[in-house]
Amino acid sequence: MEALGHSVTSAITFSSPTRRSDNPKNGSRVLFNPSIVQRGSLLDSKRSCAVVRMGAVMGGEEQETRQAKEMAAARKRWETLIREQKVKALLPREAGYAIQLSNKILLDVRPSNERNKAWVKGSAWIPIFDIDNAADFGALSKKITSFVMGGWWSGSPTLAYDKTFISKVEEKFPKDTDIIVTCQKGLRSLAACEQLYSAGFRNIFWVQGGLEAAEEEDFQREGPQPFKLAGIGGVSEFFGWTDQQRALAAKEGLGYRLVFTGRLIGLIVLVDALYLGAQKLGPLLQELQSH
């Protein structure tokens, strides 16, 4: 659980305001912050740290301290849920067996951009965070910041918390349903598990590491991409420069690498062509203006 705690702390960015939900077991309050839960990659960890640093510059040390406390609180809550078996952890292969051999439901809480690339056959889909389609000034500012801070490279869209997540799950499933919750890397699904437990669901299972940790034989996949590639995007995906693609290339061999090598060569040729074209176009325009 120590490793889980560190990954949670480094991969989540919190922002106020927070929301409190009742814990039906002991009547206490469970603090949950419905902000952006980033993917747990190295790049996203760097982006999250950068956001925290930017927040400190803009809002002072008080904001940074508050965010650090909220991240630490989330780590402790999630560790406790797993340690006390309120949420049972399953490896992807174990989750696959459970779906095949029992009536357990697989609940996919990923955003639509990941779900559309690959999904488990027969799984239910209710995203806890989805792509933010708002067009107001605040949303546009977040999108620009996200793009500048690395979204152009990773392809990570700006996500918005769905306040109706619990009500949607309650409409679809009774609270005694065995639900296996998954996302791409296992972080957003932990946030979803916490919310489900606070809402009164008691038969909750969590896919450790998410679908990215799954092998293709663990689940029946539908969609155009392998599970491991569903969470990547942007320039890094186009050129095959992600860890997931490098791991796949090691299995697929030279043919897979040649696709991305061809893309890189094509880009170089295009840039050279544009540069040479610009050099020739300048004198041509000057000659036309002189006449």
N, C-alpha and C positions, 0 to 999 in steps of 0.2 A: 504493500500500500504506500510505502514511502515514495516509490517511483511514480505512482499514480498521482500522489499529492503534488509532486514537483511539476508534472506535466500539466496538471490543472492550473496551478498557479501561473505558469509561464504562458498559457495559451488562452487566457480569458481576459477580456477587457470589460470592466464594469463602468457604468455611468449612472448617475442619479436621474430621476428618483427611483427608489426601491419600492417593492411591494411586499406586504406582509400577508401571509396566508395562515389560516388556522390549522394546527395539527390536531386531527380528530382523536388521536390517541391520548394525549396528555393535556390538551387545552392550551399548550404554550404556543408561542408565535414562532414561525419559521421564516427567517429573512431570506428572501429571494430577489435577486436583481435581474429584471428582464431586459438586459442589455445584450450586446453582441457577444456571442460565444464563438471565438475564432477557431479555425482548424489548428490542430496541434503540430504543425510543421515548424521547422526552424525558421523559415521566412516569416511565418505568421507570428512566431514568438518575438522576432525582432521588430515586426510592425507593431505588436502590442506594446512592447517596451517603449518604442518611439512615440506611440500615442500617449503613454503615461508621462514621458518626459515633456512632450509638448504641452500636456495638460498642466504640468507643474510650472512651466514658464508662463502660461496664460492665466492660470488660476492660483498659483502659489503652491507652497509646500503642503498646505492643508488639504488640497484636492488629492495630491499624490498620496498622502498619508491615509486618507479615507479610502482610496482605491486599493491600497495595499491591505488594509484591514478587511475590506470586503472580499478580496481574493483569498486571504488566509481563512476567513470564516467559511467560504464556499468549500475550500479544501477540507476543513475539519468536518463539515456536515456530510460531505460525500464519502469521506473515509469512514465515518460512523455508520452511514447507511449500509455500506458493504460489510464492515467488520461485524455489525450486529445482525447481519443476514436479513435486514429489512428489505434490501434489494440483493438478489442472488446473482453473482457474477458467473457468466458462462463464456467459454472460449467459442469462437465462431463455429468450429466443428461440432461442439456440444450443442450449440443453439440449432444447428442444422438437423442433428439427430432428434432433438426435442420436437421440432416442427413436424418431422416425418413420422415420429412414433407416438405422438400425443396430439391433443387438441389445442396446444398452445398457439397463440397468435403472435406473429412478428409485426411489430409496429415500427415503421420507418419514419423517423422524425427529421430527416434531412430536408434541406431546401430544394426547390424544384430543379435548379440547375444541376444538382448532383443526382437527384432521383431520375431525371430524364435520360441520364447516360447509362445507368445500370440499376436494376432493382431485383429483389427476390420474388420469384413467382408466387403469387397468392398473398403477398404481404399487404398489410393495410398501410396507408400513407396519410399521416397527419403531421405536417411540419410544425415544430415548435418555433423555429425561425425560418423566414422565407425572404426572398428578394424584396427589398424595399422599393416599391414603385411610386412612392410619394414624390410630388413635384414641387413642394414648398421650399422656401429658402433654406430651412434647416436641413432638410433631406438632401438637397443639392450640395450643400456645403460638406456634408458627411461623405457623399459620393466622390466629390473632388478630392477631399483629403485622403480617402481610402485609395483612390487611383494613384495619387502622387506618392503615397507612402508604400507603394509596392503592388497595388492592384493590377497595374498594367503588366507586371511580370507574372504574378501568380494567377491572375484571372478571378480573384476572389471578389464577389459582388458585395455591396452593402446589404446587410440583413436586418430585418425588423422582427421583433418578438411578436408572436401572435397571442394577444390577450385572451382569445377564445379557445386556446389549445385544450385546456382541461374540459371545457363544456363540449367540445367536439368529440373528445374521447368518451366522455360520459354518455353522449347520445348514441355512440356506436357500440360500446361494450359495457356490460354489467360490472360492478366493482369486484366481483369474485372471479373475474376472468383471469386466466393465466396469460400474462402479456410479456413477451420478450421485446425489449426496446433496443433499437440500434440506430446509429447514425454512421457517418463516414469514418471517424477516428475515435469515437467513444466519449467525447466530451459533451456535446449537446445532448446526447442520450442520457448522460448522468443528470444533467439539469432537468430533463423531462422526467426521469425516475423520481427525483426529489419532489417535483410538482405532483406527480401521480400519487405518491405515498401520502403527501399532505392532503390530497383530495379524498383519501380513503381507500385507494386501491392497495391490496395487500399481497397479491401474487405477482410480484414484479421481478423480472429477470433482465439483466444488463449484459449486452454483448461486449466483452472486454476488447478494446482495440478497434471496435467497429468493423464495418465491411472491408475497410482497407487491410485489416489483418486476416481476412478470410482468403482461403484458396478457392479456386473456381469449383472444386468438387464439394465444398462445404454446403453450398446452397444451389438451388436451381435458379440460374440467372436468366433474366430477360433484359433486353436493351443492347445498344451497339458497342458498349465499352466493357472491359473487364472491371470487376469490383474495385480493384486497386487503383484504377485510373479515373474513377468517377469524381474524385475530389480535386483534380488538377485543372488548370486552364491557363489562359493568357499566353504571353510570348514564350515562357518556359515550356509549356506543353507543345507549342507548335514546333519548336526545335528539338524536343526530346531531352531537355536538360533538367528534368525532375528526377528525384530519387526513385520514384515508382517506375518511370520509364527506363531508367538505367538498369533496374533490377529485372524488368521484363526483357530488356535487350540481351541480358546475360543468358536468359533461357532461350529466346527466339533465335539468336545468332546474327550473322552478318546481314541477312536480308532486312531485318528490322532496322538495324543501324543505318543502312543505306538510304532508307526513306528520309530520315532526318538529315543525313549528310547532303542529300540532294536538295532539300529545302534550304539549307544554309548556303550551298553553292549558288542556288537560284537567286537568293537574296543578294549575294555579293555581285553576281552578274547584273542584276537589276540596278543596284546602286551605281555600279560602274557605268552602265548604259545611260542612266539619268545624268551622271556627272559629265560624261562626254557629250551628251546631247545639249546640256546647258552651255558647255564651252563653245559648241558650234553655233548654238542659237543666238548667243550674244552678238557676235560679229555680223551675223545675218540680219538681225534687227537693226543694227547700226547702219548697215549698208542700205537697207530699205528706207530708213529715215532720211538718209542723205539724198536720196532721189526724190 
